């Protein structure tokens, strides 16, 4: 299942560690503080535990949201999107009748 990981971390050191954890699980950075990727429920729970260990007692937040592929197909992306990068990552970019970019996973 697709998962979004979005975080608000003040410490550069902790932020870097969380980003590296996400990358190690094959997540793709889609914004400075957001990752997207395929994770099984077990992998999502494992990543969550690893992130929990990294954050320790900090007051920072990391959100892990599952998103079914059918629901994800309805997402609208506004603004800049590196379409070539995303195409290489097994996603399809389509446009709706209003010219908005919609990101749909294969």
BELHUUR-V925564 format. One record per backbone hydrogen bond with DSSP energy under -1.0 kcal/mol. NH is the residue of the N-H (numbers start at 1). CO is the residue of the C=O. E is the energy in kcal/mol with one decimal. If there is no record, write none. Layout:
# BELHUUR-V925564
nh->[NH NH]
co->[CO CO]
e->[E E]
This chain:
# BELHUUR-V925564
nh->[3 4 5 6 7 8 15 16 17 18 19 20 21 22 23 24 25 26 27 28 30 31 34 35 36 37 39 44 45 46 47 48 49 50 51 52 53 54 55 56 58 61 63 65 67 72 73 74 75 77 83 86 87 88 89 90 92 94 96 99 102 104 106]
co->[37 65 35 63 33 61 11 12 13 14 15 16 17 18 19 20 21 23 22 36 34 34 31 5 28 3 1 40 41 42 43 44 45 46 47 48 49 50 51 52 55 8 6 4 2 68 69 71 72 101 81 82 83 84 86 87 104 102 100 96 94 92 90]
e->[-2.7 -3.1 -2.5 -2.4 -2.2 -2.6 -2.8 -2.4 -1.9 -2.6 -2.4 -2.3 -2.1 -2.4 -2.4 -2.4 -1.1 -2.0 -2.3 -3.1 -2.3 -1.7 -1.4 -2.8 -2.2 -1.8 -2.7 -2.6 -2.2 -2.4 -2.8 -2.3 -2.1 -2.1 -2.7 -2.5 -2.0 -1.9 -2.7 -1.8 -2.4 -1.8 -3.5 -2.8 -2.9 -2.8 -1.6 -1.5 -1.9 -3.4 -1.7 -2.1 -2.7 -1.6 -1.2 -1.2 -2.7 -2.3 -1.5 -2.0 -2.8 -2.4 -1.1]
